Amino acid sequence: MTLRHERPERHTINIRKGDQVKIIAGRDAGKTGRVLSINAKNNTVVVEHAFIIKRHTRPNPGKNIKGGIVEKEGSINVSNVMVVCPSCGKQTRLGHNVLPDGTKVRACRHCNTTLEK
């Protein structure tokens, strides 16, 4: 039983903005793209050229917005995407390595190279 004042358990998201990811589940499974934004509260990410939704917008001359049907990217749950390693090119889970100077960096589980630039 959860009480009203308790917050739901939140996990950290290892995926960052600008990462190359592959969609592993859903209607766009198999597509790859770059992460455009992350919503940690809803546990979702927006991936470039994936999960395209159509939004019907009204024209607003004050804001210089044309009306019509606008196609834009929708959000996908973080559990449905995997990071693609830039060095080996495989989709991978992320591990962590501690560098000699004490900083913790994300690493590929396949080839053990760091994902940080």
Rosetta blueprint (number, residue, H / E / L):
1 M L
2 T L
3 L L
4 R L
5 H L
6 E L
7 R L
8 P L
9 E L
10 R L
11 H L
12 T L
13 I L
14 N L
15 I L
16 R L
17 K L
18 G L
19 D L
20 Q E
21 V E
22 K E
23 I E
24 I L
25 A L
26 G L
27 R L
28 D L
29 A L
30 G L
31 K L
32 T E
33 G E
34 R E
35 V E
36 L E
37 S E
38 I E
39 N E
40 A L
41 K L
42 N L
43 N L
44 T E
45 V E
46 V E
47 V E
48 E L
49 H L
50 A L
51 F L
52 I E
53 I E
54 K E
55 R E
56 H E
57 T E
58 R L
59 P L
60 N E
61 P H
62 G H
63 K H
64 N L
65 I E
66 K L
67 G L
68 G E
69 I E
70 V E
71 E E
72 K E
73 E E
74 G L
75 S E
76 I E
77 N E
78 V H
79 S H
80 N H
81 V E
82 M E
83 V E
84 V E
85 C L
86 P L
87 S L
88 C L
89 G L
90 K L
91 Q E
92 T E
93 R L
94 L E
95 G E
96 H E
97 N E
98 V E
99 L L
100 P L
101 D L
102 G L
103 T L
104 K E
105 V E
106 R E
107 A E
108 C E
109 R L
110 H L
111 C L
112 N L
113 T L
114 T E
115 L L
116 E L
117 K L
